[in-house]
Amino acid sequence: MHLTGTKRIDPQALNIKEQVVSINRVTKVVKGGKNMSFSALVVVGDPAAKVVGYGVGKAKEVPSAIRKGIEAAKKNLRRVNTLDTTIPHIVLGRFGSGQVLLKPAPAGTGVIAGGPVRAVIQAVGIPNVLTKSIGSHNPHNVVKATVAALEMLRDKQEVADLRGLALEKL
């Protein structure tokens, strides 16, 4: 569910933190032998601005793959609607066979999440949330499902505008 027509977020104006989620060594078999290269999945975000993005970089060396992943992630930034310390409502994000369930949590709970989901949630800067990864454990699918779930979050004003109601009637 990619929203078209959204304006691009400028990464220069943000205090972006990067986190490498997974590094994969890939081999291509050719006539002369095996060509080795690396693929890096990177999540970037600004917790203060509630912005997150992910990217994949591929190169012959790990540092250049990570650098390419960071550049790709900065071109793929999204803003997330949150409440003070948690998310507004329960949401289920899907990508491929990976599903991620996000639930609001009271203050003091912390981030209850595993590897790839934790990386995305911490990059956004949500301090209290409960998560459950369902289906595929492939980090690529899990990260994309988490971002899809975060994109589905709506604040009260947006829901009121969509329904054509006053904010008090919700």
N, C-alpha and C positions, 0 to 999 in steps of 0.2 A: 504494500500500500504506500507507494511513493507519491508524495504530494507534488504536483506540478505547479509551477508558477510561484514557488517560494523564492524569496530573495536570498542570494548567496551571502553567507556569513564570512566576514573578513578575518582571517586568522591572525593578521598583524596586530589588531587591536586587542587581542585576548592574551591572557596568561596561560598558555597551553602546556599541559603535562602529558608526556607520552608514556605508554606502557606496552611492552611487547607481550602478546598473548601466546603466540606459538611460533616456533621456527622449525621448518621442515626441510630436510635434505632430500632433494629430488635428483634422480638419475635418468638421463636419456641415453639409451643404447644406440650407438651409431656404428657404421662400418669399421671405424678405427678404434673402437673401444667404448668407454662410458664417459659421458659428459656430466659432471656433477655441478649442481647449482643449489641455491638456497631460496626458500620462500619464507617470508616473514609476515605474520598477521599482527598489525599494530592498532591500538586504540588510543586516540587522543581526546582530550577534553579540558574544559575550563570549569571547575566546580563553582566559581563565583557567578559565572554567566549562565550556568546550566546548559552547556553546549557539549556535544559529543560527536565523534566521527570515527570511522574505522577505515583501514586501507591495507592492501596487500602489495608487498614489494618482492621482486624476484631479481636475483643477481648471482654472480659467481662467488662473491664473498658475503659473509653474514652482515658486517657493518653497512655495506652498500644496500643490501636487501632491506635492512631496517630503515635506513635513510629514505629509500624509495617508498616504503610503506607509510612513513610519517608524512611525506609529501602528498601521497594519495589520500591519506586520512584528512589532511587539512583542506583538501578540495571537496570533502564529503561531510562537512559539519552540519549538525542539526540542533535546533533549540528544543528543549524539553520543558513541558509544563509540570511544575511540582508545587506541593504545599510547603509549609515552613521547613519541616524536617523529614517529610515522607512524600509519597505519591497520593494523588487525589482519590483513586479508586483501583479496584482489582482489574488486571488486564492480562490477556494471553496473547503473546506474540508468536508468530509462526514464520519459519523459513525452511523450505525443503521438508525434511522429516523431523527437524528440530523445533521444539516448542519451549517457550519460557513463560512461566506464570509469575507475575509480580503482584505482591499484596502489600497494602499499607501496614505500617507497624508503629506502635506508640514510641514516644521518645525514650531513649535508653536501650532500645533493642539492638541497634547496630545493623550492619549489613550481613544478613544471613544468606550467603550465596557461595557457589563454587567457582573455581578458576575463571573461565571466560566471562561469566555473568558478573562476577565481582569486579573484574577489570572495567567493564562498561559502567557499572553503577558507581564505582569510585571516581571514574573520569567525569561523570555528570555531577557528582557531589551530593548524592542523596544519602544522608547519614543513617536513616532507619527504614529498612525495607526487608520483607521476606520474599524469597524466590524459590522456584522449583524448576529444574531443567528436566523436560520430559522428551522422550524419544531419542533422537540422535545426540551423541556426545562429541561429534565433530566440532572443533572450536570455531570453524568458519560459520557453520550453520547456527551455532549457539549465539555467537556475537551478533549475527544478522537478525536472528529472532528477538534478541534482547533489544536491539535498536528499533525494530519494528514495533515491539510492545511499548517502548518509551514514546514513539511517535503517535501512538493511539491515545495517549493521555490527553484529557481535555480539562480546562479549568471551567468553573461555574459560569463565568461571563460568556465564554465561547458556546457552551451548551444552551444557555438562555437565548443567545442570538440565533443559533441554528433552529431552535424550536419556536422562535418568535414570541417569547414570553419575557416578562419583567424578571429581574434577578431575584426579587422577593418571592415569586411564585414557585420557584424550584424547591 
